[in-house]
């Protein structure tokens, strides 16, 4: 099933997002997702709110904006849930709530991951103008990595491996930067 999505963009150069006007009464923001990396713990953190870590801190290095998500759902969209496993120092993102089993803030679910909130919204299937957000799990330590660039790791089919990561498939379809 295909969706035709007509969006009107208003660009605000001082901010890291675009505003999407769907009607006179509904406005959505297409927010840039900032990537941060903690080299000590091999942990990637993704945040749609720049002010969460800004340009990084002593633990996390800011690597820029990798993709964009909506701040509110449209028909056919799925939330991208954010979880954190403090013992393994790993952030985990999924559109499938069954993987961890909770969306109660602060509650710990499967594999010791605690729910932190919603990163943003993407589509569960390809939509014109979006691209797949690939998920990878590290082979030798607990780390999940997300990218829209299929060449970055080099494999995209679930179960394939390259560069120390195993592909876990597509999380959602998101917008490019």
N, C-alpha and C positions, 0 to 999 in steps of 0.2 A: 504494500500500500504506500503510495507516495503522497506527500503533503506539499501544497503550494503555500509558501510563506512569503508574504510581501511585507517588507520592513522599510520604514523610513528612518534614516540615521541622522542624528544631529551630533556633530563632533564638538567636544569641549577640549581644546588643546591643553588646558591646565590639569586635566584629570586623566586617569588611566582607563577610562571606559567611554563607551558611546551610549547615547540614550536612544532607545527604540520606542517610537510612538505608534501604537497599534490603533488607537482611536482617540477621540478627544478626552476620554476618561481613563485610559489605560496606558501606562508608561512602564517599559521594561528597560533595565540596564544590561548591556553586554559588557561584562567585566573581564578585564585581563587577569589571567591566573599567573601569579608570581611564583617562580620556582626558587627554592632555597636548598642548599646542600650543607650537611654536617659531615665533613670528611672524617672526623674522629669516630663517629658511629655509623658511617656509610648510610645516612638517612636523608631522603628527599622529602621536603615539605612543600606543599602547594597551597597557596592562599589567594583567594579572590579579593581580599581586602588588603591593599598595600600597607595600610597603617598597622596591621598586625605585627609585622617585623620590619617594615620600611626597607632600608637598604641592607638589612641583615643585622647581625649582632656578633658577639664573640663566638657563638656556637654555629650559627648559620650564615653562609655566604649567599648573597642575592645573585641569582643567575639570569634574571630578566623575566619577561613575560613570554610564556610558551604557547598559550592558546586562550580562548575566551569562552565564557559560559554566561547564560542568562541568570539574573537574580530572582526571577519568578518563573513558574512553569507555564508553558503553553500546551495545548492539546498535543499528545504524542510525545511529550518530554518526560524525562526521568530525573530524579534528584541524584546527584553524585554525593554520596555520604562520605564523611571524613571520620576516620578512627585513628587511635594512637595506642600502641603497645609499649608501655614504659619500660618493661624489663628488657625488651629487645631493641628499644629505641627505633621504632618503625611506624611511619605513617602509612595508612592504607586507605584507598579510595575505591568505592564500588557503587554501582547503580542497583545492585542486587542485595536488598536488605537481608535476605536469607543467609548470605555468606557469614555475617557476624551475628545477626539475630536480634539487634536492638537499635532503636532510634530514640531512646530516652537519654537526654543529655547527662553525661557523667556515668552512665551505666556501662558495665563491662559485659561483653558478650563472648562469643566463641573465640578461641585462641588467645584470650586475654586482652582483646582490643576494646578500648573504651570509646564510646561515641562522643564526637566533638561537635558535630553539626553538619550542615550541608554546604559543600563547596560552591555549588551552583547547579544549573540545570542544563542538560544536553538531551539529545534525541536517542532513542533506543534503536533506531534504524537510520540508514543514510538519508539525508535531506540535502537538497541543492544548497551549496554554500558551506556545508559542514564537512568535517573530515574525521576519521576514526581517532580516538584516543586509545592508544595501545598501552596495555599493562604488562609489566615484566617483574618477575621475582628473581632476586639474586640467588645463585647456586650455593655460594659458600658462606653467606651470612644473611641475616634477616634484613632485607631492604627491598622496597618496591619502588619501581621507577615507571614514570608515565611520560609518553611523548606522542606527538602527532606526526613525527618524522619517521617513516618506516625504515629509512636507511640508517638511522642512528644506532640501532642494535643490529639490524640486518635481517631479522625474521619477524613474521607477524602472525603466523598460524599457532594456535595454542599448542603447547608441548614442544615446539621447536626451541633450540637454544643457540646462543651466540654471545660472544663478548662477556661471558660470565653470568648471563641472564637467561631465564626460561620464559618464553612468551606465555602469558596467561589470557590472551585474547583481547577483545575490545571492550573497554569500560562503557563508552558512550560515544556519540558523535557530537563534536564541538566545533567552534568556529576558529579559523586560523587568525593569527595576529595581523 
